[in-house]
Amino acid sequence: MNAVTRDFEREAGEFGDRRYNYGFDAIVRRYMMQTFQPLLPAGRALELGCYVGESTEWLAGCYPDLTVIEAAPSLVDAAQARMGDRVRFLCATFEAAVLEETFDAIFLINTLEHLDDPAAVLAKIRNWLTSTGRLFVLVPNAQAPSRQIAVKMGLIPHNTAVTAAERANGHRNTFAFDTLERVVRDGGLRAVQRGGLIFKALANYQFDAALAAGIITEDYMEGCYQLGMQYPDLCASIYMVCERGPG
């Protein structure tokens, strides 16, 4: 990200903007926590990008020593108001941030797709990891069936396209497993575990509407989560747990 050419406040938008922040996102986040929990190493943690602090709140419950870096001042203010003095916040781009310490766990949750040069940032993150540390990366999935259906409908040109609305909210890439693994490797990291969260045949707003109308239930969402374990490349989000590669 380049602070000279990007307006992070504009990309952050209004909190709760229904074009970007859906109830479905909270469901994905809940299953992310459930999936990551057994994999979390003990020690010091770093969150890169916090939005308004939903994931930060969960991480602070897991890590008494938590640092957050966020580029948009309004998002730092919102997350800090939520968390108080339980978390150390730094308002900076990842490219400009200077950290003396290393971390046992680093989290890029729905953030990698916002970076202009993901491999360069991942190479910097590699240096922030302890020798046994883990990086947790979660991104929206280009191959989600809802996205493939949108291509067939002519709404987007191809699965990995960045739409105008996504770009307005700061997206620069749309990853699938192959491109995510390539950028992880280019950043000097290696994936030790990967998977998907929630089989996704509907768009976010359609999930929200169907849940509100009682057309689908929490049991249905659990079924989508279970099916996502079987078909990770057809999930709403994909993730990789990474460690430092050789070199």
C-alpha positions as CSV (number, residue, x, y, z in Angstrom):
1,M,0.0,0.0,0.0
2,N,1.3,3.5,-0.8
3,A,0.1,6.2,1.5
4,V,0.9,8.9,-1.1
5,T,-1.4,7.5,-3.8
6,R,-4.2,5.8,-1.7
7,D,-6.8,7.4,0.5
8,F,-7.3,4.8,3.3
9,E,-10.1,6.9,5.0
10,R,-12.1,6.8,1.8
11,E,-11.5,3.1,1.3
12,A,-12.6,2.4,4.9
13,G,-16.0,4.1,4.0
14,E,-18.8,4.4,6.5
15,F,-18.7,1.7,9.2
16,G,-21.5,-0.8,8.6
17,D,-21.8,0.1,4.9
18,R,-24.0,-2.7,3.6
19,R,-22.1,-2.8,0.3
20,Y,-19.1,-4.1,2.2
21,N,-19.9,-5.3,5.7
22,Y,-22.6,-8.0,5.9
23,G,-23.9,-10.2,8.6
24,F,-22.5,-13.1,6.6
25,D,-19.0,-11.8,7.3
26,A,-19.6,-12.3,11.0
27,I,-20.6,-15.9,10.3
28,V,-17.4,-16.5,8.4
29,R,-15.4,-14.8,11.2
30,R,-17.0,-17.1,13.7
31,Y,-16.0,-20.2,11.8
32,M,-12.6,-18.7,11.2
33,M,-12.1,-18.4,15.0
34,Q,-13.3,-22.0,15.4
35,T,-10.9,-23.3,12.7
36,F,-7.8,-21.3,13.8
37,Q,-8.2,-21.8,17.6
38,P,-6.4,-25.2,17.8
39,L,-3.6,-23.9,15.5
40,L,-2.7,-20.8,17.5
41,P,0.9,-20.7,18.9
42,A,1.4,-19.2,22.4
43,G,3.3,-15.9,22.7
44,R,3.1,-12.4,21.2
45,A,0.7,-11.6,18.4
46,L,0.4,-9.0,15.6
47,E,-2.8,-8.2,13.7
48,L,-2.3,-6.4,10.3
49,G,-5.5,-4.5,9.5
50,C,-8.3,-4.4,12.0
51,Y,-11.3,-2.7,10.4
52,V,-13.4,-1.8,13.5
53,G,-12.0,-4.5,15.8
54,E,-14.2,-7.6,15.5
55,S,-11.3,-9.9,15.0
56,T,-9.1,-7.8,17.3
57,E,-11.5,-8.5,20.1
58,W,-11.2,-12.3,19.6
59,L,-7.4,-12.1,19.3
60,A,-7.1,-10.1,22.4
61,G,-8.9,-12.9,24.3
62,C,-6.2,-15.3,23.0
63,Y,-3.2,-13.1,23.3
64,P,-2.5,-10.7,26.3
65,D,0.3,-9.2,24.2
66,L,-1.3,-8.0,21.0
67,T,-0.2,-5.3,18.6
68,V,-2.3,-4.0,15.7
69,I,-1.2,-2.0,12.6
70,E,-3.9,-0.2,10.7
71,A,-3.5,2.6,8.0
72,A,-6.9,4.3,8.4
73,P,-7.0,6.6,11.4
74,S,-10.8,6.3,11.8
75,L,-10.5,2.6,12.0
76,V,-7.8,2.8,14.6
77,D,-10.0,5.1,16.6
78,A,-13.0,2.8,16.3
79,A,-11.0,-0.4,17.2
80,Q,-9.2,1.4,20.1
81,A,-12.5,2.6,21.5
82,R,-13.7,-0.9,21.5
83,M,-10.5,-2.4,23.0
84,G,-9.3,0.3,25.4
85,D,-5.7,-0.2,26.6
86,R,-5.8,-4.0,26.1
87,V,-4.1,-3.6,22.7
88,R,-1.3,-1.5,21.3
89,F,-2.3,0.2,18.1
90,L,0.0,1.7,15.4
91,C,-1.5,3.9,12.7
92,A,0.8,3.2,9.7
93,T,1.0,1.3,6.4
94,F,2.6,-2.1,6.6
95,E,5.3,-0.8,4.3
96,A,6.2,2.1,6.6
97,A,5.8,0.3,9.9
98,V,9.0,-0.3,11.9
99,L,8.9,-3.0,14.6
100,E,11.8,-4.0,16.7
101,E,10.2,-7.2,18.2
102,T,9.2,-10.4,16.5
103,F,5.9,-12.3,16.9
104,D,4.8,-15.8,17.4
105,A,1.5,-15.3,15.6
106,I,0.7,-12.8,12.8
107,F,-2.8,-12.4,11.3
108,L,-3.8,-11.0,7.9
109,I,-7.6,-11.4,7.9
110,N,-9.3,-10.1,4.8
111,T,-6.3,-7.8,4.3
112,L,-3.9,-9.4,1.7
113,E,-6.3,-8.6,-1.1
114,H,-5.9,-4.9,-0.3
115,L,-2.2,-4.7,-0.9
116,D,-0.6,-3.3,-4.0
117,D,2.5,-5.6,-3.6
118,P,1.4,-8.6,-1.5
119,A,4.7,-10.5,-2.0
120,A,6.8,-7.5,-0.8
121,V,4.7,-7.1,2.3
122,L,4.8,-10.8,3.0
123,A,8.6,-10.7,2.8
124,K,8.6,-8.0,5.4
125,I,6.1,-10.0,7.6
126,R,8.5,-13.0,7.4
127,N,11.1,-10.9,9.2
128,W,8.5,-10.1,11.9
129,L,7.9,-13.8,12.7
130,T,9.9,-15.7,15.3
131,S,11.8,-18.7,13.9
132,T,8.8,-20.9,14.9
133,G,6.1,-18.3,14.4
134,R,3.0,-18.7,12.2
135,L,1.2,-16.4,9.8
136,F,-2.5,-16.8,9.4
137,V,-3.9,-15.5,6.1
138,L,-7.6,-15.4,5.2
139,V,-8.9,-14.0,1.9
140,P,-12.1,-14.0,-0.2
141,N,-12.1,-16.8,-2.7
142,A,-12.1,-16.1,-6.4
143,Q,-13.5,-19.6,-7.1
144,A,-16.6,-19.3,-4.8
145,P,-19.6,-20.6,-6.6
146,S,-21.4,-17.3,-6.0
147,R,-18.7,-15.6,-7.9
148,Q,-18.6,-18.1,-10.7
149,I,-22.4,-17.6,-11.0
150,A,-21.9,-13.9,-11.3
151,V,-19.5,-14.5,-14.2
152,K,-22.1,-16.6,-16.0
153,M,-24.7,-13.9,-15.4
154,G,-22.3,-11.3,-17.0
155,L,-22.0,-9.3,-13.7
156,I,-18.2,-9.7,-13.6
157,P,-15.8,-10.6,-16.4
158,H,-13.9,-13.4,-14.8
159,N,-13.5,-15.1,-11.4
160,T,-10.4,-13.2,-10.3
161,A,-11.7,-9.8,-11.4
162,V,-11.6,-6.9,-9.0
163,T,-15.0,-5.1,-9.4
164,A,-15.5,-1.4,-9.2
165,A,-17.1,-1.7,-5.8
166,E,-14.3,-3.9,-4.5
167,R,-11.7,-1.5,-5.8
168,A,-13.5,1.4,-4.1
169,N,-13.2,-0.5,-0.8
170,G,-9.4,-1.0,-1.4
171,H,-9.2,-4.4,-3.0
172,R,-6.3,-4.8,-5.5
173,N,-6.4,-8.6,-6.0
174,T,-8.8,-11.6,-5.8
175,F,-7.1,-14.8,-4.8
176,A,-7.6,-18.5,-5.5
177,F,-5.5,-21.2,-3.9
178,D,-2.9,-21.2,-6.7
179,T,-2.3,-17.4,-6.7
180,L,-2.4,-17.3,-2.9
181,E,0.2,-20.0,-2.6
182,R,2.4,-18.3,-5.3
183,V,2.4,-15.0,-3.4
184,V,3.1,-16.7,-0.1
185,R,6.1,-18.5,-1.7
186,D,7.3,-15.3,-3.3
187,G,7.2,-13.7,0.2
188,G,9.6,-16.3,1.5
189,L,7.0,-18.3,3.4
190,R,5.6,-21.8,3.1
191,A,2.1,-23.0,3.7
192,V,1.8,-25.7,6.3
193,Q,-2.0,-25.9,6.3
194,R,-4.8,-24.6,4.1
195,G,-8.5,-24.8,3.8
196,G,-11.8,-23.1,3.1
197,L,-14.6,-21.6,5.2
198,I,-18.3,-22.1,4.2
199,F,-19.4,-23.5,0.9
200,K,-20.9,-20.5,-0.9
201,A,-23.6,-20.6,-3.6
202,L,-25.1,-17.2,-2.6
203,A,-23.8,-13.7,-2.5
204,N,-23.3,-12.1,0.9
205,Y,-26.5,-10.0,0.7
206,Q,-28.5,-13.1,-0.4
207,F,-27.3,-15.0,2.6
208,D,-28.3,-12.1,4.9
209,A,-31.7,-11.9,3.3
210,A,-32.3,-15.7,3.4
211,L,-31.3,-15.8,7.1
212,A,-33.5,-12.8,8.0
213,A,-36.5,-14.4,6.2
214,G,-36.0,-17.8,7.9
215,I,-35.4,-19.5,4.5
216,I,-32.1,-20.8,5.8
217,T,-31.0,-21.5,9.4
218,E,-27.9,-21.8,11.5
219,D,-28.1,-25.5,10.9
220,Y,-27.9,-24.8,7.2
221,M,-24.8,-22.6,7.8
222,E,-23.2,-25.4,9.8
223,G,-23.9,-27.7,6.9
224,C,-22.2,-25.2,4.5
225,Y,-19.2,-25.1,6.9
226,Q,-19.0,-28.9,7.0
227,L,-19.3,-29.1,3.2
228,G,-16.6,-26.5,2.8
229,M,-14.2,-28.9,4.5
230,Q,-14.9,-31.3,1.7
231,Y,-14.7,-28.7,-1.1
232,P,-12.4,-25.9,0.1
233,D,-11.9,-24.5,-3.3
234,L,-15.7,-23.7,-3.4
235,C,-15.8,-21.7,-0.2
236,A,-16.5,-18.1,0.6
237,S,-13.0,-17.6,2.0
238,I,-9.8,-19.6,1.8
239,Y,-6.9,-19.6,4.3
240,M,-3.3,-20.6,4.7
241,V,-1.3,-21.1,7.8
242,C,2.3,-20.2,7.0
243,E,5.8,-20.5,8.5
244,R,9.1,-19.0,7.5
245,G,10.5,-20.7,4.4
246,P,14.2,-21.4,3.9
247,G,16.6,-18.6,3.4
